[in-house]
Amino acid sequence: MASEDKFDMLLRRIEEFKRRRVEADQRRSTDLLSLKTVVEAWMPKVQKNTEDLQISVGDKQSKTDPFLSSGGGKAFIFLFLTSTQPPSPN
């Protein structure tokens, strides 16, 4: 009789663990759907920020490319480097 009681107790525990697992899976699914909703709400703003950044970088690049290709950038870099070097000891 004791072994039957142990077996019944074991079956009850298994059923309890199954029930808890199903509840945990449901909570996790609800949490993931909530997270998905939040992320999808952010995506248009992130996309717009990305596009704005890409446009801004393109504008800056279009302003610096003619300067660098004309040689002005090289002269500026040369002057900057020569003016920032410490004086040579005499």
C-alpha positions as CSV (number, residue, x, y, z in Angstrom):
1,M,0.0,0.0,0.0
2,A,2.8,2.4,0.7
3,S,4.2,1.9,-2.8
4,E,0.8,2.8,-4.3
5,D,0.7,6.0,-2.2
6,K,4.2,6.9,-3.3
7,F,3.2,6.2,-6.9
8,D,0.1,8.4,-6.6
9,M,2.1,11.2,-5.0
10,L,4.6,10.9,-7.8
11,L,1.9,11.1,-10.5
12,R,0.4,14.2,-8.7
13,R,3.7,15.9,-8.7
14,I,4.3,15.1,-12.4
15,E,0.9,16.7,-13.2
16,E,1.7,19.7,-11.0
17,F,5.0,20.2,-12.8
18,K,3.3,19.9,-16.2
19,R,0.7,22.5,-15.2
20,R,3.4,24.9,-14.0
21,R,5.3,24.4,-17.2
22,V,2.3,25.2,-19.3
23,E,1.6,28.4,-17.2
24,A,5.3,29.4,-17.6
25,D,5.1,28.9,-21.4
26,Q,2.0,31.0,-21.6
27,R,3.6,33.8,-19.6
28,R,6.7,33.6,-21.7
29,S,4.6,33.8,-24.9
30,T,2.7,36.8,-23.6
31,D,6.0,38.5,-22.6
32,L,7.5,37.9,-26.0
33,L,4.4,39.2,-27.8
34,S,4.6,42.3,-25.7
35,L,8.3,42.8,-26.4
36,K,7.6,42.3,-30.2
37,T,4.9,45.0,-30.0
38,V,7.3,47.4,-28.3
39,V,10.1,46.7,-30.7
40,E,7.8,47.1,-33.7
41,A,6.7,50.5,-32.4
42,W,10.4,51.6,-32.1
43,M,11.4,50.5,-35.6
44,P,9.9,53.4,-37.6
45,K,11.8,55.9,-35.4
46,V,15.0,53.9,-35.6
47,Q,14.6,53.6,-39.4
48,K,14.0,57.4,-39.7
49,N,17.1,58.2,-37.5
50,T,19.1,55.8,-39.7
51,E,18.0,57.5,-42.9
52,D,18.6,61.0,-41.4
53,L,22.1,59.9,-40.4
54,Q,22.8,58.5,-43.9
55,I,21.7,61.8,-45.5
56,S,23.8,63.8,-43.0
57,V,26.9,61.7,-43.7
58,G,26.3,62.1,-47.5
59,D,26.0,65.9,-47.1
60,K,29.3,66.0,-45.1
61,Q,31.0,63.8,-47.6
62,S,29.9,65.8,-50.6
63,K,31.3,68.9,-48.9
64,T,34.7,67.4,-48.0
65,D,35.3,65.4,-51.2
66,P,35.8,68.4,-53.5
67,F,38.1,70.0,-50.9
68,L,40.2,66.8,-50.6
69,S,40.3,66.1,-54.3
70,S,41.5,69.7,-55.1
71,G,44.5,69.2,-52.9
72,G,43.3,71.7,-50.3
73,G,42.9,68.9,-47.8
74,K,46.4,67.7,-48.3
75,A,47.8,71.2,-47.9
76,F,45.7,71.7,-44.7
77,I,46.9,68.4,-43.3
78,F,50.5,69.2,-44.1
79,L,50.2,72.6,-42.5
80,F,48.5,71.1,-39.5
81,L,51.1,68.4,-39.0
82,T,54.1,70.8,-39.4
83,S,52.6,73.4,-37.1
84,T,51.9,70.9,-34.3
85,Q,55.3,69.2,-34.2
86,P,57.6,70.3,-31.4
87,P,60.4,72.6,-32.4
88,S,63.7,70.8,-33.2
89,P,66.5,71.4,-30.7
90,N,69.3,73.6,-32.1
